[in-house]
Amino acid sequence: MSISKHKILNQAKDYFSKSDFKNALEKFAMVLQNFPNSKEAYNSVILSEMAMSGEGGAEALFDYYEILKEEDKEQADVIMSDILQNMDGSLEKLSQVFAEPLRDRLEFEDGILYKDFKAIIDEGESFKETFENIMFSTRVIITQKEDFVDFLDNLIEHGFADMALTYLENALSVYPSDELLRKLLKKLAKGKKIEN
């Protein structure tokens, strides 16, 4: 029996995003059985097992993996394999594993981490003004789902509805049943009704 690798991987990712790690693990394992050389399935099986056993950083690591894959799928598989092989069952070293390369990448790409951007706002600067100042010259780089949701919420609140909608559509194509993203979409829709 031949299975659709792409379809099953998408189902598995959807389960993972809903924190249904048992079904995610089963789907990733099914892909691995049929495609033993799939590094993505292999890495994802390990991440699912970690999430099932309550490792706190497994979900953040999975999100990070998804971000890496958007940039360069093969390289993402290699990076994730290295991270998983070098872990000793503890995810506390995780932030150090990719914080430095991320910082280097930020400098290279003229980016600012969302938490650094938030720090500027927390010091009393206006979100709208600060965002407008950096929007065309700097990329805001978001590494955690909570930050992404907060960023979208701020975009909606401060009149960047079209930009928020674009981000939301992309995110919902990856995580179609995510509750937080759906709430933001509803909030955005309500705002549109008031404007129209």
Residue pairs with C-beta under 8 A, 6 or more apart in sequence:
2 34
3 30
3 31
3 34
5 31
5 34
5 35
5 38
8 27
8 30
8 31
9 27
9 28
9 31
9 40
9 41
9 44
11 27
12 23
12 24
12 27
12 28
12 31
12 44
12 48
13 24
13 44
13 66
13 174
14 175
14 176
14 177
15 21
15 23
15 24
15 27
16 24
16 44
16 47
16 48
16 51
16 59
16 62
17 174
17 175
17 177
17 178
18 177
18 178
19 51
19 59
21 48
21 51
21 52
22 52
24 44
24 48
24 51
25 45
25 48
25 49
25 52
28 41
28 44
28 45
28 48
29 41
29 45
31 38
31 40
31 41
32 38
32 41
32 42
32 45
35 41
39 77
39 78
39 80
39 81
40 69
40 73
40 77
42 81
43 65
43 77
43 80
43 81
43 84
44 62
44 65
46 84
47 58
47 61
47 62
47 65
47 84
48 58
50 58
50 61
50 91
51 58
51 59
51 62
55 91
56 91
57 91
57 92
57 94
58 91
59 145
60 94
60 143
60 144
60 145
61 80
61 83
61 91
61 94
63 143
63 144
63 145
64 98
64 143
65 76
65 80
66 174
67 143
68 75
68 76
68 79
68 80
69 76
69 77
83 94
83 97
83 98
86 97
87 93
87 94
102 113
102 141
102 143
105 111
105 141
106 112
106 113
106 141
109 139
109 141
110 137
110 138
110 139
111 138
111 139
111 140
111 141
112 134
112 138
112 139
112 140
112 141
113 141
113 143
114 140
114 141
114 142
114 143
114 144
114 147
114 148
114 150
114 151
115 147
117 130
117 134
117 140
118 147
118 150
120 130
121 127
121 130
127 154
127 157
127 158
128 158
128 159
128 160
131 140
131 154
131 155
131 158
131 160
134 140
140 151
142 148
142 151
145 180
148 167
148 171
149 180
149 181
149 184
151 167
152 164
152 167
152 168
152 171
152 181
152 184
153 184
153 187
155 161
155 163
155 164
155 167
156 164
156 184
156 187
156 188
156 191
161 188
161 191
161 192
161 195
164 184
164 188
165 188
168 181
168 184
168 185
168 188
171 178
171 181
172 178
172 181
172 182
172 185
175 181
